[in-house]
Amino acid sequence: PPASQNNEQGSTLRDLLTTTAGKLRLGSTDAGIAFAPVYSTGTASGKSGRTMPNILDDIIASVVENKIPPNRAPKINVKSEIKDEPKDDRKCIQDDCSKLYSDIQYSWICDKHVLWLRDHKNNNNWKLFKECWKQGRPVLVSGMHKKMNFSLWKAESISVDFGNQQADILNCKDSIISNTNVKEFWDGFEDVSKRQKIKNGETALLKLKDWPSGEDFKAMMPARYEDLLKSLPLPEYCSPEGKLNLASHLPGFFVRPDLGPRLCSAYGECVAATKDHDIGTTNLHIEVSDVVNILVYVGIAKGNGVLSKSGVLKKFEEEDLDDLLRKRLKDSSELPGALWHIYAGKDADKIREFLQKIAKEQGLEVLPEHDPIRDQSWYVNKKLRQRLLEEYGVKTCTVIQFLGDAIILPAGALHQV
């Protein structure tokens, strides 16, 4: 029926936004809901006039006048709903919450800045995650690969299934992007002799740039897409159908961020071999939405010019690591694959100022319209991370991502890999 004839009130926030904002957008001066719309009045012409109802005012009025009628107490007792919540979130996060969350296997790493959920199967993980997420802290969930079909994610398997596809491949050493056959990338993933060489004879450090991504991922790799979705950590938040995944439940007239998924693949051991770790496969940047990154496969490359597994471990140990991460490195059942440096969103301005200062020291042109974080033009090496701490008081949170680890980052958190 026409919008103005439909008086049924929505029972959820989604329905309320859709029925109210959607109808008002059509130009009706009566939203078709059981309350008097809120109008603003104007007297510029000497007569009182009415304008279109304010969408937010209408929604608030609908909630106040329809959902909680004055002659009836609200159904939800807010105090009773939160009586079991910790009184001070920050105090709970800083202290040992073992009494509140005794049924959850967890630890704190990076000076209690990162929550590590050690049992991915625990259905109560989301309760502790919620408290950490309120404060915009990263979360690590381990063991996700145990839920996945490992054979689907091997480099050889992807090469066989999709080797004829074309994609953008970035050489991280010189930032040159080429469109080429992905078989070349995957064939060299664990065999250095099959990798491209750059002009001075060095082995190219290649990265597949978000191939495939979004709807292409689902259409091109349906089996892998389903395997990934069933293996997501904290499904209440991360699953597209999760009850707390707000982005997935927004009405259609909102512009949603690109929620992926996308496949990120890169050669890594050449990075560890570089002097001062000057090169990253992903430079320092910010994502506009929350991100969950699962390490589904780690290859051990063989050939000249790459470090052995023990050599890579030694490079990891040179980092400023938490004791728990050092312990994981010594566990032969764990396979490290990626090194992350993470910063809180509140430090973005300090980091931006620092990078502009370093650029000037190096004689680089600093244009006012260029943002070193937005442009993803920097990988902050160990020496620069130390200066950032000494000169600006910004400490780096260093995390090693092992096979099967899911790193969940809040929107606005800066990171490099």
C-alpha positions in Angstrom: 0.0 0.0 0.0 1.0 3.7 -0.3 3.3 4.8 2.5 0.7 7.2 3.9 -1.7 4.3 4.4 0.6 2.1 6.3 0.3 2.8 10.0 2.1 -0.3 11.3 4.9 0.8 13.5 8.3 -1.0 13.2 9.4 -3.2 16.0 13.2 -2.8 15.5 15.5 0.2 15.0 15.9 -0.9 11.4 12.1 -0.9 10.9 11.8 2.4 12.6 14.5 4.1 10.5 13.0 2.5 7.3 9.4 3.4 7.9 10.1 6.9 9.2 13.0 8.2 7.1 12.0 6.2 4.0 8.5 7.7 4.0 9.7 11.3 4.7 12.2 11.0 1.9 9.3 10.4 -0.5 8.1 14.0 0.3 5.0 13.1 2.4 4.2 15.6 5.1 2.6 12.8 7.1 4.9 10.0 7.9 2.0 7.6 8.4 2.8 7.0 12.0 0.7 7.3 15.1 1.9 10.6 16.4 1.8 14.2 15.4 5.0 15.0 13.3 7.4 17.6 14.7 7.3 20.7 12.5 9.5 23.8 12.6 7.7 27.1 12.2 8.9 30.1 10.3 7.7 33.8 10.3 9.9 35.3 7.6 6.7 36.1 5.5 4.7 37.2 8.5 2.7 34.0 8.6 3.3 30.8 10.3 4.6 28.1 8.0 5.5 24.4 8.2 8.5 22.7 6.8 9.2 19.0 6.3 9.4 17.1 9.6 12.9 16.6 11.0 13.7 12.9 10.5 15.6 12.5 13.8 12.9 14.4 15.8 10.2 12.2 14.3 12.2 9.0 15.2 12.7 10.2 18.7 9.1 11.3 19.1 8.0 7.9 17.8 10.2 6.1 20.3 9.0 8.3 23.2 5.3 8.4 22.3 4.7 5.0 20.9 7.3 2.7 22.4 6.9 3.8 26.0 3.3 5.2 26.4 3.0 7.5 29.4 0.4 5.3 31.0 2.6 2.2 31.1 6.0 1.6 32.6 8.7 0.7 30.1 9.1 -3.0 29.4 12.9 -2.9 29.7 14.4 -2.0 33.1 17.7 -0.5 32.1 19.2 -0.9 35.6 18.3 -4.5 35.8 19.7 -5.2 32.3 23.2 -3.8 33.3 23.4 -5.0 36.9 25.9 -7.6 36.0 28.1 -5.3 34.0 31.3 -4.1 35.7 30.9 -0.7 37.3 34.1 0.7 35.8 34.9 -0.6 32.3 38.4 0.8 32.4 39.2 -0.5 35.8 38.0 -4.0 34.8 40.1 -3.9 31.7 43.2 -2.8 33.6 42.6 -5.3 36.5 42.4 -9.1 36.3 38.8 -9.8 35.3 39.1 -13.5 36.3 36.1 -13.5 38.6 33.8 -11.9 36.0 35.0 -14.0 33.1 36.3 -17.2 34.7 34.8 -19.3 31.9 36.8 -17.6 29.2 40.5 -18.4 28.3 42.2 -15.1 27.7 45.3 -13.0 28.4 46.5 -9.4 27.9 49.4 -8.5 25.7 51.2 -5.3 24.8 50.9 -3.8 28.3 47.2 -4.8 28.5 46.4 -2.9 25.3 45.4 -6.0 23.3 43.0 -8.7 24.4 44.0 -12.3 23.4 41.2 -14.8 23.3 42.9 -18.2 23.3 39.9 -20.5 22.8 38.1 -19.6 19.6 35.3 -22.1 20.3 34.1 -20.5 23.6 30.6 -19.1 23.0 31.0 -16.5 25.8 34.0 -14.8 24.2 31.8 -11.9 23.0 31.0 -10.9 26.6 34.7 -10.0 27.3 35.2 -8.7 23.8 32.4 -6.2 24.3 34.1 -4.7 27.3 37.4 -4.3 25.4 35.7 -3.1 22.3 34.0 -0.2 24.1 37.5 1.3 24.6 38.6 0.8 21.0 41.2 -1.8 21.8 42.5 -4.4 19.3 41.6 -8.1 19.9 43.5 -11.2 18.9 41.6 -14.6 18.6 43.8 -17.7 18.0 43.1 -21.1 16.4 40.7 -20.0 13.6 42.5 -22.3 11.1 41.3 -25.3 13.0 37.8 -24.6 11.8 38.8 -24.1 8.2 39.4 -26.4 5.2 43.2 -25.9 5.1 43.6 -27.4 1.6 41.5 -24.5 0.1 44.0 -21.9 1.2 47.3 -23.4 0.0 49.2 -21.3 -2.5 49.4 -24.3 -4.9 45.6 -24.8 -4.7 44.8 -21.1 -5.5 47.3 -21.1 -8.4 45.7 -24.2 -9.9 42.1 -22.8 -9.6 42.7 -19.2 -10.6 46.1 -19.0 -12.2 44.7 -17.5 -15.4 43.2 -14.5 -13.7 44.7 -11.0 -14.1 45.3 -8.8 -11.1 47.3 -5.8 -9.9 50.6 -6.9 -8.3 52.6 -4.4 -6.3 56.4 -4.6 -5.9 56.8 -3.3 -2.3 60.5 -2.4 -2.9 59.9 0.2 -5.6 56.1 0.7 -5.4 55.6 -0.2 -9.0 52.3 -1.8 -9.8 51.8 -4.1 -12.8 48.7 -5.9 -14.1 49.8 -9.5 -14.7 48.8 -13.1 -14.5 48.4 -14.2 -10.9 50.0 -17.6 -11.6 53.4 -15.9 -11.7 52.7 -14.6 -8.1 51.6 -17.9 -6.7 54.2 -20.0 -8.4 56.9 -17.9 -6.6 55.1 -17.9 -3.3 57.2 -20.7 -1.9 59.8 -21.1 -4.7 62.2 -18.2 -4.9 63.7 -19.4 -8.2 60.4 -18.6 -9.9 60.1 -15.1 -8.6 60.5 -12.0 -10.7 63.7 -10.1 -10.7 64.0 -6.3 -10.7 66.5 -4.3 -12.7 69.5 -4.6 -10.3 69.0 -8.4 -10.1 67.2 -8.4 -6.7 64.2 -10.6 -6.1 60.9 -8.7 -6.3 58.9 -8.4 -3.1 55.4 -8.8 -4.5 52.0 -8.3 -3.0 48.6 -9.1 -4.6 46.5 -6.0 -4.0 43.2 -7.0 -2.5 42.5 -9.8 -5.1 39.8 -10.8 -5.2 37.6 -8.4 -3.2 34.0 -8.0 -2.1 31.4 -9.4 -4.5 34.2 -10.7 -6.8 35.5 -12.8 -3.9 32.1 -14.4 -3.3 31.4 -15.0 -7.1 34.9 -16.2 -7.9 35.6 -18.3 -4.8 32.3 -19.5 -3.4 33.8 -22.5 -1.6 36.5 -20.3 0.1 33.9 -17.6 0.8 31.7 -20.1 2.7 34.7 -21.6 4.5 35.7 -18.1 5.6 32.3 -17.1 6.8 31.8 -20.2 8.9 35.2 -19.7 10.5 34.8 -16.0 11.5 35.7 -15.2 15.1 33.1 -13.7 17.4 30.2 -14.3 15.0 27.9 -12.0 17.0 30.0 -9.1 15.7 31.9 -10.4 12.6 29.4 -12.5 10.8 27.3 -10.7 8.2 24.2 -12.0 10.0 25.6 -11.3 13.5 23.1 -9.6 15.8 25.7 -7.0 16.8 27.1 -6.4 13.3 25.4 -3.0 12.8 26.8 -2.4 9.3 25.1 -5.5 8.0 21.7 -4.4 9.3 21.6 -0.8 8.1 18.7 0.1 5.9 19.4 0.2 2.2 19.4 4.0 2.0 22.6 4.3 4.0 25.9 4.2 2.3 27.8 1.2 3.7 31.6 0.8 3.8 33.2 -1.9 1.7 32.9 -4.8 4.1 34.9 -7.2 1.8 36.0 -9.9 2.2 39.3 -9.5 0.3 42.3 -11.7 0.0 45.6 -10.1 1.0 48.7 -12.1 0.0 52.4 -11.1 0.0 56.0 -12.5 0.0 57.2 -11.8 3.5 60.6 -13.4 4.3 62.4 -10.9 2.1 61.1 -8.2 4.3 62.8 -9.8 7.4 66.1 -10.0 5.5 66.2 -6.2 4.7 68.4 -3.9 6.8 66.6 -2.3 9.7 63.3 -3.8 8.5 62.8 -0.8 6.2 60.2 -2.4 4.0 56.7 -3.5 4.8 54.1 -5.3 2.7 51.4 -2.9 4.0 52.5 0.6 5.0 51.1 2.6 7.9 47.4 3.5 7.3 43.9 3.8 8.7 40.8 1.8 7.8 37.4 3.6 7.8 35.6 0.6 9.2 36.4 -2.1 11.8 38.6 -4.9 10.3 39.0 -8.6 11.1 42.2 -10.1 9.5 42.6 -13.9 9.6 46.0 -15.5 8.7 44.8 -18.5 6.7 48.1 -19.7 5.3 51.8 -19.3 5.9 54.3 -20.5 3.3 58.0 -21.3 4.0 59.9 -20.2 0.9 63.0 -22.1 -0.2 65.9 -20.8 -2.3 68.7 -18.3 -2.4 68.1 -14.8 -0.9 65.6 -15.7 1.8 66.0 -16.4 5.4 65.5 -19.9 6.9 62.7 -20.4 9.3 65.2 -20.1 12.2 66.4 -16.8 10.7 62.9 -15.4 10.5 62.3 -16.4 14.1 65.5 -14.6 15.1 64.3 -11.4 13.3 61.0 -11.6 15.2 62.9 -11.9 18.5 64.7 -8.6 17.8 61.3 -6.8 18.1 60.0 -5.2 21.3 57.7 -8.2 22.1 55.4 -9.1 24.9 56.6 -12.1 27.0 53.6 -14.1 25.9 54.4 -13.5 22.3 58.0 -14.6 22.9 56.7 -17.8 24.5 54.5 -18.5 21.4 57.6 -18.0 19.2 59.3 -20.9 21.0 56.3 -23.2 20.7 57.1 -25.5 17.7 53.4 -26.0 17.1 52.9 -22.3 16.3 53.8 -20.9 12.9 54.4 -17.1 12.8 53.5 -15.3 9.6 53.1 -11.6 10.0 54.5 -8.7 12.1 52.0 -5.9 13.0 52.7 -2.5 14.5 49.5 -0.9 15.8 48.7 2.6 17.2 45.6 4.0 18.8 43.5 6.4 16.8 44.1 9.1 19.4 47.8 9.2 18.4 47.1 9.9 14.7 47.9 13.6 14.8 51.1 13.1 16.6 52.2 10.4 14.2 51.3 12.6 11.2 53.3 15.5 12.6 56.3 13.1 13.3 56.3 11.7 9.7 56.1 15.2 8.2 59.1 16.1 10.4 61.1 13.1 9.2 60.2 13.8 5.6 61.7 17.3 5.9 64.8 15.9 7.6 65.2 13.6 4.6 64.8 16.5 2.2 61.5 15.3 0.9 58.9 17.8 -0.3 56.0 18.1 2.2 52.9 19.4 0.4 50.0 20.7 2.5 47.5 18.6 0.6 49.4 15.4 1.2 48.7 13.3 4.3 51.4 10.7 5.1 48.9 8.3 6.7 46.2 8.6 4.1 48.7 8.3 1.3 50.2 5.2 2.9 53.7 6.4 2.0 55.5 5.3 5.1 56.7 2.0 6.8 57.9 3.1 10.2 61.1 1.1 10.9 62.6 0.3 14.2 64.7 3.4 14.5 61.8 5.7 13.7 59.5 3.8 16.2 62.1 4.5 18.9 62.2 8.2 18.0 58.4 8.3 17.9 58.4 7.1 21.5 61.2 9.4 22.7 60.0 12.6 21.0 56.2 12.2 21.0 55.5 9.7 23.7 53.8 7.4 21.3 54.4 3.7 22.0 54.2 1.0 19.4 52.0 -2.0 20.0 53.9 -4.9 18.4 51.9 -8.1 17.6 53.0 -11.3 15.9 50.2 -12.9 13.9 50.5 -16.7 13.9 48.8 -19.1 11.5 45.1 -19.1 12.4 45.2 -15.8 14.3 42.4 -13.3 13.7 43.3 -9.7 14.5 40.3 -7.4 15.0 41.0 -3.7 14.8 38.6 -0.9 15.5 38.0 1.8 12.9 40.6 4.5 13.2 43.5 2.3 14.5 46.7 2.9 12.6 48.6 -0.2 11.6 51.4 -1.5 9.3 52.3 -5.1 8.4 
